[in-house]
Amino acid sequence: MQLFQAQDEAGRRLVIAGTGDEGTGRVLDGAKSVYTLALEALQRGTPLQVLVADWPGQDRVDLNALVDDGRLLPPIDHPDPAHLLVSGTGLTHLGSAEGRDKMHRQLDEPETLTDSMRMFRMGLEGGKPESGQAGVQPEWFYKGDGSIVVAPGEALGQPGFALDGGEEPEIAGIYVIDTHGTPRRLGFVLGNEFSDHVTERQNYLYLAHSKLRACSFGPALRLGELPSDVQGMSRIHRNGQVLWEKPFLSGEANMCHSIANLEAHHFKYPQFRRPGDVHVHFFGTATLSCADDVITRDGDIFEIEVADFGPTLRNPLVHTRAESVAVSEL
């Protein structure tokens, strides 16, 4: 089952349930948002999928038309964007160390084992612990709050101070924190984590800076468990032509960390268990166009698709003007 958020022609919000095997979805009568549906499910003590299946509504909409009309919204948001937190992990996928190691390797010591490769090896050795045990910590980063989230179809902005704007095709987990402070996973989304790889390449200690960018995810929120083997395609279009494309893999069969281990090391921090908050947590990728020396340009269009995750996630790249910020004394 999949959930979508969109706007009708009058600008009113629609919450839509789809099955993933057809191009239409069922409008859920009176549903204000996916977030409020999740809160309703928590209050009733009912699984979200059961709540949605029983929710009234017979009207159907054409999902592809919503995509074409640019009326899709992110599949979850929060009434207060400061209470939606976006974070992620890296070096979590089999093969993901190769590109990072190439970026970070010391030129004068080509045989030196980099910190990236050390971190990757730690994940291989201890990223999938037995149930109930603690595994090795993954690399972790913070991206921002709900203000950085870009709807499917909208532009990803490359700031004027940035050196690059590159796609990162990933799967992300979607969570709501219940009234007891327990993370409750709603499902998974396809995402473009979008980072500045040139800045990161200068020095791996710039990773934190390189991640403070916009991101996009959806269009669908896929309820239930994540398949163990997720196979998709990442593309860049330029001037109506495919500039670059490559398959990407995710799911635990293609990862050196289990989802449970990534979740445990994110939510072990009390500040990430604040009741009512929403978390979007990216799980990483092994496929990047920058590893093939692609340099993105203004107007390029990123496409990320996985058959079981609804319509293609598509976002153009737009360069934004650099802002001059001066701190004044109060």
DRENDO-1510 file (C-alpha; in Angstrom, 1 decimal, always signed):
<recs>
REC; n; res; u; v; w
REC; 1; MET; +0.0; +0.0; +0.0 .
REC; 2; GLN; +1.2; +3.5; -0.8 .
REC; 3; LEU; +0.2; +7.0; +0.5 .
REC; 4; PHE; +0.4; +10.2; -1.4 .
REC; 5; GLN; -0.2; +13.9; -0.6 .
REC; 6; ALA; -1.3; +16.3; -3.4 .
REC; 7; GLN; -3.4; +19.4; -4.1 .
REC; 8; ASP; -6.6; +19.5; -6.0 .
REC; 9; GLU; -7.2; +22.2; -8.7 .
REC; 10; ALA; -8.5; +24.5; -6.0 .
REC; 11; GLY; -5.3; +24.1; -3.9 .
REC; 12; ARG; -7.0; +21.9; -1.2 .
REC; 13; ARG; -4.9; +19.0; +0.2 .
REC; 14; LEU; -5.7; +15.5; -0.8 .
REC; 15; VAL; -4.5; +12.3; +0.9 .
REC; 16; ILE; -4.5; +9.4; -1.5 .
REC; 17; ALA; -4.1; +5.7; -1.0 .
REC; 18; GLY; -2.7; +3.6; -3.9 .
REC; 19; THR; -1.9; -0.1; -4.4 .
REC; 20; GLY; +1.1; +0.5; -6.6 .
REC; 21; ASP; -0.2; -1.7; -9.4 .
REC; 22; GLU; -2.4; +0.9; -11.2 .
REC; 23; GLY; -2.2; +4.5; -12.1 .
REC; 24; THR; -5.0; +5.7; -9.9 .
REC; 25; GLY; -5.5; +6.3; -6.2 .
REC; 26; ARG; -8.4; +6.5; -3.8 .
REC; 27; VAL; -9.0; +9.8; -2.0 .
REC; 28; LEU; -9.4; +9.4; +1.7 .
REC; 29; ASP; -12.4; +11.5; +2.7 .
REC; 30; GLY; -11.7; +14.1; +5.3 .
REC; 31; ALA; -8.1; +13.1; +5.9 .
REC; 32; LYS; -6.1; +16.3; +6.6 .
REC; 33; SER; -2.6; +14.8; +6.1 .
REC; 34; VAL; -0.6; +11.6; +6.4 .
REC; 35; TYR; +0.8; +13.0; +9.7 .
REC; 36; THR; -2.7; +13.3; +11.2 .
REC; 37; LEU; -3.6; +9.8; +9.9 .
REC; 38; ALA; -0.5; +8.5; +11.7 .
REC; 39; LEU; -1.6; +10.2; +14.9 .
REC; 40; GLU; -5.0; +8.7; +14.5 .
REC; 41; ALA; -3.6; +5.3; +14.1 .
REC; 42; LEU; -1.5; +5.7; +17.2 .
REC; 43; GLN; -4.5; +7.0; +19.2 .
REC; 44; ARG; -6.6; +4.0; +18.1 .
REC; 45; GLY; -3.8; +1.5; +18.6 .
REC; 46; THR; -4.4; +0.4; +15.0 .
REC; 47; PRO; -1.8; -0.4; +12.3 .
REC; 48; LEU; -1.6; +2.4; +9.8 .
REC; 49; GLN; -2.3; +0.1; +6.9 .
REC; 50; VAL; -5.5; -1.2; +8.6 .
REC; 51; LEU; -6.6; +2.3; +9.3 .
REC; 52; VAL; -6.1; +3.4; +5.7 .
REC; 53; ALA; -7.8; +0.3; +4.3 .
REC; 54; ASP; -10.9; +1.0; +6.4 .
REC; 55; TRP; -10.9; +4.8; +5.8 .
REC; 56; PRO; -14.0; +6.0; +3.8 .
REC; 57; GLY; -13.6; +7.3; +0.3 .
REC; 58; GLN; -14.5; +6.2; -3.1 .
REC; 59; ASP; -13.3; +9.0; -5.4 .
REC; 60; ARG; -10.3; +8.2; -7.5 .
REC; 61; VAL; -7.7; +10.4; -9.0 .
REC; 62; ASP; -5.1; +9.8; -11.8 .
REC; 63; LEU; -1.7; +9.8; -10.1 .
REC; 64; ASN; +0.1; +10.4; -13.4 .
REC; 65; ALA; -2.0; +13.5; -14.0 .
REC; 66; LEU; -1.0; +14.8; -10.6 .
REC; 67; VAL; +2.6; +14.3; -11.5 .
REC; 68; ASP; +2.2; +16.0; -14.9 .
REC; 69; ASP; +0.3; +18.9; -13.3 .
REC; 70; GLY; +2.9; +19.5; -10.6 .
REC; 71; ARG; +0.4; +19.0; -7.8 .
REC; 72; LEU; +2.2; +16.4; -5.7 .
REC; 73; LEU; +3.4; +17.2; -2.2 .
REC; 74; PRO; +5.9; +15.4; -0.1 .
REC; 75; PRO; +4.3; +12.2; +1.2 .
REC; 76; ILE; +4.6; +13.4; +4.8 .
REC; 77; ASP; +5.2; +16.7; +6.4 .
REC; 78; HIS; +4.6; +18.4; +9.8 .
REC; 79; PRO; +2.5; +21.4; +10.6 .
REC; 80; ASP; +5.6; +23.0; +12.1 .
REC; 81; PRO; +8.6; +22.3; +9.8 .
REC; 82; ALA; +11.0; +22.6; +12.8 .
REC; 83; HIS; +9.6; +19.3; +14.1 .
REC; 84; LEU; +10.5; +17.3; +11.0 .
REC; 85; LEU; +14.1; +16.3; +11.1 .
REC; 86; VAL; +16.1; +15.0; +8.1 .
REC; 87; SER; +19.2; +12.9; +8.7 .
REC; 88; GLY; +21.1; +10.0; +7.2 .
REC; 89; THR; +23.9; +7.5; +7.2 .
REC; 90; GLY; +26.7; +6.8; +4.8 .
REC; 91; LEU; +29.0; +3.9; +3.8 .
REC; 92; THR; +26.2; +1.5; +4.5 .
REC; 93; HIS; +25.9; -0.2; +1.1 .
REC; 94; LEU; +28.1; -2.9; -0.5 .
REC; 95; GLY; +30.2; -1.0; -3.0 .
REC; 96; SER; +29.6; +2.4; -1.4 .
REC; 97; ALA; +33.2; +2.7; -0.1 .
REC; 98; GLU; +34.7; +2.7; -3.6 .
REC; 99; GLY; +33.6; +6.1; -4.6 .
REC; 100; ARG; +34.2; +7.6; -1.2 .
REC; 101; ASP; +37.6; +6.0; -0.9 .
REC; 102; LYS; +38.5; +7.5; -4.3 .
REC; 103; MET; +37.4; +10.9; -3.1 .
REC; 104; HIS; +39.2; +10.9; +0.2 .
REC; 105; ARG; +42.4; +8.9; -0.6 .
REC; 106; GLN; +45.7; +10.8; +0.0 .
REC; 107; LEU; +47.4; +11.4; -3.3 .
REC; 108; ASP; +50.9; +11.1; -1.8 .
REC; 109; GLU; +50.0; +7.8; +0.0 .
REC; 110; PRO; +47.9; +5.8; -2.5 .
REC; 111; GLU; +48.1; +2.6; -0.5 .
REC; 112; THR; +47.0; +4.2; +2.8 .
REC; 113; LEU; +43.7; +2.9; +4.1 .
REC; 114; THR; +41.4; +5.9; +4.4 .
REC; 115; ASP; +39.0; +6.6; +7.2 .
REC; 116; SER; +36.2; +5.9; +4.7 .
REC; 117; MET; +37.5; +2.4; +4.0 .
REC; 118; ARG; +38.0; +1.8; +7.7 .
REC; 119; MET; +34.4; +2.8; +8.4 .
REC; 120; PHE; +33.1; +0.6; +5.6 .
REC; 121; ARG; +35.1; -2.4; +6.9 .
REC; 122; MET; +33.7; -1.8; +10.4 .
REC; 123; GLY; +30.2; -2.0; +8.9 .
REC; 124; LEU; +31.0; -5.2; +7.1 .
REC; 125; GLU; +32.2; -6.8; +10.3 .
REC; 126; GLY; +29.6; -5.5; +12.7 .
REC; 127; GLY; +26.8; -3.8; +10.9 .
REC; 128; LYS; +24.3; -6.7; +11.1 .
REC; 129; PRO; +24.3; -7.8; +14.7 .
REC; 130; GLU; +22.1; -10.6; +16.1 .
REC; 131; SER; +18.6; -9.5; +17.1 .
REC; 132; GLY; +18.8; -7.6; +20.4 .
REC; 133; GLN; +22.5; -6.9; +20.2 .
REC; 134; ALA; +24.2; -3.6; +19.5 .
REC; 135; GLY; +26.1; -3.4; +16.2 .
REC; 136; VAL; +28.8; -1.0; +15.0 .
REC; 137; GLN; +27.9; +2.6; +14.6 .
REC; 138; PRO; +27.4; +3.9; +11.0 .
REC; 139; GLU; +28.5; +7.2; +9.7 .
REC; 140; TRP; +25.8; +9.7; +10.6 .
REC; 141; PHE; +24.9; +13.2; +9.4 .
REC; 142; TYR; +22.2; +15.9; +9.8 .
REC; 143; LYS; +20.7; +17.5; +6.8 .
REC; 144; GLY; +18.1; +19.9; +8.2 .
REC; 145; ASP; +14.5; +20.3; +9.2 .
REC; 146; GLY; +11.3; +20.3; +7.2 .
REC; 147; SER; +12.2; +23.7; +5.5 .
REC; 148; ILE; +14.8; +21.9; +3.3 .
REC; 149; VAL; +12.3; +19.4; +1.9 .
REC; 150; VAL; +11.4; +19.9; -1.8 .
REC; 151; ALA; +8.2; +18.4; -3.2 .
REC; 152; PRO; +8.4; +15.9; -6.1 .
REC; 153; GLY; +8.7; +17.8; -9.3 .
REC; 154; GLU; +10.0; +21.0; -7.7 .
REC; 155; ALA; +13.6; +22.3; -8.1 .
REC; 156; LEU; +16.5; +21.4; -5.9 .
REC; 157; GLY; +18.4; +24.6; -5.3 .
REC; 158; GLN; +22.2; +24.6; -5.4 .
REC; 159; PRO; +23.3; +27.5; -3.1 .
REC; 160; GLY; +25.5; +30.2; -4.5 .
REC; 161; PHE; +28.3; +29.2; -2.2 .
REC; 162; ALA; +28.1; +25.5; -3.1 .
REC; 163; LEU; +30.7; +23.9; -5.4 .
REC; 164; ASP; +28.4; +21.1; -6.6 .
REC; 165; GLY; +24.9; +19.8; -6.6 .
REC; 166; GLY; +24.7; +16.1; -7.1 .
REC; 167; GLU; +22.1; +13.4; -6.8 .
REC; 168; GLU; +22.1; +10.6; -4.2 .
REC; 169; PRO; +19.4; +7.9; -5.0 .
REC; 170; GLU; +18.4; +6.4; -1.6 .
REC; 171; ILE; +15.7; +4.8; +0.4 .
REC; 172; ALA; +14.7; +6.6; +3.6 .
REC; 173; GLY; +12.7; +5.5; +6.6 .
REC; 174; ILE; +9.7; +7.6; +7.8 .
REC; 175; TYR; +9.0; +7.8; +11.5 .
REC; 176; VAL; +6.7; +9.4; +14.0 .
REC; 177; ILE; +7.5; +9.6; +17.7 .
REC; 178; ASP; +4.6; +8.5; +19.8 .
REC; 179; THR; +3.4; +10.0; +23.1 .
REC; 180; HIS; +5.7; +7.6; +25.0 .
REC; 181; GLY; +8.8; +8.7; +23.1 .
REC; 182; THR; +8.9; +5.5; +21.0 .
REC; 183; PRO; +9.8; +5.8; +17.3 .
REC; 184; ARG; +7.1; +4.3; +15.1 .
REC; 185; ARG; +8.0; +3.5; +11.5 .
REC; 186; LEU; +5.3; +4.3; +9.0 .
REC; 187; GLY; +7.2; +3.0; +5.9 .
REC; 188; PHE; +9.8; +3.9; +3.4 .
REC; 189; VAL; +10.2; +6.4; +0.6 .
REC; 190; LEU; +12.4; +6.8; -2.5 .
REC; 191; GLY; +14.6; +9.9; -2.0 .
REC; 192; ASN; +17.2; +12.2; -3.6 .
REC; 193; GLU; +19.4; +13.1; -0.7 .
REC; 194; PHE; +21.3; +15.7; -2.8 .
REC; 195; SER; +24.7; +16.7; -1.6 .
REC; 196; ASP; +27.8; +18.8; -2.5 .
REC; 197; HIS; +30.4; +16.2; -3.4 .
REC; 198; VAL; +33.1; +18.6; -4.6 .
REC; 199; THR; +33.1; +20.3; -1.1 .
REC; 200; GLU; +33.3; +16.9; +0.5 .
REC; 201; ARG; +36.1; +15.8; -1.8 .
REC; 202; GLN; +38.3; +18.7; -0.5 .
REC; 203; ASN; +38.4; +17.1; +2.9 .
REC; 204; TYR; +36.2; +14.4; +4.5 .
REC; 205; LEU; +35.8; +16.7; +7.5 .
REC; 206; TYR; +33.7; +18.9; +5.2 .
REC; 207; LEU; +31.1; +16.1; +5.0 .
REC; 208; ALA; +28.8; +18.0; +7.5 .
REC; 209; HIS; +28.9; +21.1; +5.3 .
REC; 210; SER; +28.2; +19.1; +2.1 .
REC; 211; LYS; +25.0; +17.6; +3.5 .
REC; 212; LEU; +23.3; +20.9; +4.5 .
REC; 213; ARG; +21.3; +21.1; +1.3 .
REC; 214; ALA; +17.8; +20.5; +0.1 .
REC; 215; CYS; +16.4; +17.1; -0.5 .
REC; 216; SER; +13.3; +15.5; -2.0 .
REC; 217; PHE; +11.5; +12.2; -1.4 .
REC; 218; GLY; +8.4; +10.4; -2.6 .
REC; 219; PRO; +6.1; +10.7; -4.4 .
REC; 220; ALA; +4.8; +7.6; -2.5 .
REC; 221; LEU; +5.2; +6.6; +1.1 .
REC; 222; ARG; +5.4; +2.8; +0.9 .
REC; 223; LEU; +3.8; +1.3; +4.0 .
REC; 224; GLY; +5.1; -2.0; +5.5 .
REC; 225; GLU; +8.5; -3.6; +5.5 .
REC; 226; LEU; +11.3; -2.7; +3.1 .
REC; 227; PRO; +12.0; -5.5; +0.5 .
REC; 228; SER; +15.4; -7.1; +1.1 .
REC; 229; ASP; +16.5; -6.4; -2.5 .
REC; 230; VAL; +15.6; -3.0; -3.9 .
REC; 231; GLN; +16.6; -2.4; -7.5 .
REC; 232; GLY; +16.2; +1.0; -9.2 .
REC; 233; MET; +17.6; +3.4; -11.7 .
REC; 234; SER; +19.1; +6.9; -11.3 .
REC; 235; ARG; +19.3; +9.3; -14.3 .
REC; 236; ILE; +20.3; +12.8; -15.2 .
REC; 237; HIS; +18.6; +14.5; -18.2 .
REC; 238; ARG; +20.1; +17.4; -20.0 .
REC; 239; ASN; +18.5; +19.3; -22.8 .
REC; 240; GLY; +16.0; +16.5; -23.4 .
REC; 241; GLN; +18.6; +13.8; -23.5 .
REC; 242; VAL; +19.8; +11.2; -21.0 .
REC; 243; LEU; +23.3; +12.5; -19.9 .
REC; 244; TRP; +24.0; +9.7; -17.4 .
REC; 245; GLU; +22.2; +6.7; -16.0 .
REC; 246; LYS; +23.0; +3.8; -13.7 .
REC; 247; PRO; +21.2; +1.1; -11.7 .
REC; 248; PHE; +21.3; +1.4; -8.0 .
REC; 249; LEU; +20.6; -1.2; -5.3 .
REC; 250; SER; +19.3; -0.9; -1.8 .
REC; 251; GLY; +17.6; -3.2; +0.8 .
REC; 252; GLU; +19.5; -5.3; +3.4 .
REC; 253; ALA; +20.6; -7.8; +0.8 .
REC; 254; ASN; +22.8; -5.0; -0.7 .
REC; 255; MET; +23.8; -3.3; +2.6 .
REC; 256; CYS; +26.5; -3.9; +5.2 .
REC; 257; HIS; +24.2; -2.6; +7.9 .
REC; 258; SER; +20.8; -3.8; +8.9 .
REC; 259; ILE; +17.9; -1.3; +9.0 .
REC; 260; ALA; +17.4; -2.1; +12.7 .
REC; 261; ASN; +21.1; -1.2; +13.4 .
REC; 262; LEU; +20.8; +2.1; +11.5 .
REC; 263; GLU; +17.6; +2.9; +13.4 .
REC; 264; ALA; +19.0; +1.9; +16.8 .
REC; 265; HIS; +22.0; +4.3; +16.4 .
REC; 266; HIS; +19.8; +7.2; +15.3 .
REC; 267; PHE; +17.1; +6.9; +17.9 .
REC; 268; LYS; +19.4; +6.1; +20.8 .
REC; 269; TYR; +19.7; +9.8; +21.3 .
REC; 270; PRO; +16.9; +11.2; +23.5 .
REC; 271; GLN; +16.6; +14.4; +21.5 .
REC; 272; PHE; +15.4; +12.3; +18.5 .
REC; 273; ARG; +12.6; +10.8; +20.6 .
REC; 274; ARG; +10.5; +13.9; +21.2 .
REC; 275; PRO; +6.8; +13.0; +21.0 .
REC; 276; GLY; +5.1; +14.2; +17.9 .
REC; 277; ASP; +8.2; +14.7; +15.8 .
REC; 278; VAL; +8.6; +13.3; +12.3 .
REC; 279; HIS; +11.9; +11.8; +11.2 .
REC; 280; VAL; +13.1; +11.2; +7.6 .
REC; 281; HIS; +16.3; +9.1; +7.8 .
REC; 282; PHE; +18.2; +8.4; +4.6 .
REC; 283; PHE; +20.0; +5.0; +4.5 .
REC; 284; GLY; +22.8; +5.7; +2.0 .
REC; 285; THR; +23.7; +4.7; -1.5 .
REC; 286; ALA; +26.5; +3.1; -3.6 .
REC; 287; THR; +25.6; +5.0; -6.8 .
REC; 288; LEU; +26.7; +8.6; -7.6 .
REC; 289; SER; +27.2; +10.3; -10.9 .
REC; 290; CYS; +30.1; +12.3; -9.5 .
REC; 291; ALA; +32.0; +9.0; -9.2 .
REC; 292; ASP; +31.8; +9.0; -13.0 .
REC; 293; ASP; +33.1; +12.6; -13.2 .
REC; 294; VAL; +29.7; +14.0; -14.1 .
REC; 295; ILE; +29.4; +17.8; -13.4 .
REC; 296; THR; +25.8; +18.9; -13.1 .
REC; 297; ARG; +24.5; +22.1; -14.6 .
REC; 298; ASP; +21.6; +24.4; -14.0 .
REC; 299; GLY; +18.5; +22.9; -15.6 .
REC; 300; ASP; +19.6; +19.3; -15.4 .
REC; 301; ILE; +16.8; +17.0; -14.3 .
REC; 302; PHE; +17.4; +14.2; -11.8 .
REC; 303; GLU; +15.2; +11.0; -12.1 .
REC; 304; ILE; +15.1; +8.2; -9.5 .
REC; 305; GLU; +12.8; +5.3; -9.9 .
REC; 306; VAL; +12.0; +1.9; -8.3 .
REC; 307; ALA; +9.1; -0.1; -9.6 .
REC; 308; ASP; +7.6; -0.8; -6.2 .
REC; 309; PHE; +7.8; +2.8; -5.0 .
REC; 310; GLY; +5.3; +4.6; -7.2 .
REC; 311; PRO; +5.9; +7.2; -9.8 .
REC; 312; THR; +9.4; +8.4; -10.7 .
REC; 313; LEU; +10.9; +11.0; -8.3 .
REC; 314; ARG; +11.9; +13.8; -10.6 .
REC; 315; ASN; +13.5; +17.2; -9.7 .
REC; 316; PRO; +15.3; +19.8; -11.8 .
REC; 317; LEU; +18.5; +21.5; -10.5 .
REC; 318; VAL; +18.4; +25.3; -10.2 .
REC; 319; HIS; +21.3; +27.5; -9.0 .
REC; 320; THR; +20.3; +30.1; -6.5 .
REC; 321; ARG; +22.0; +33.4; -5.8 .
REC; 322; ALA; +24.6; +33.6; -3.0 .
REC; 323; GLU; +23.3; +35.6; +0.0 .
REC; 324; SER; +25.6; +37.8; +2.0 .
REC; 325; VAL; +24.9; +37.3; +5.7 .
REC; 326; ALA; +26.4; +39.6; +8.3 .
REC; 327; VAL; +26.0; +39.1; +12.1 .
REC; 328; SER; +25.2; +42.3; +14.0 .
REC; 329; GLU; +25.5; +42.9; +17.7 .
REC; 330; LEU; +22.2; +43.2; +19.7 .
</recs>
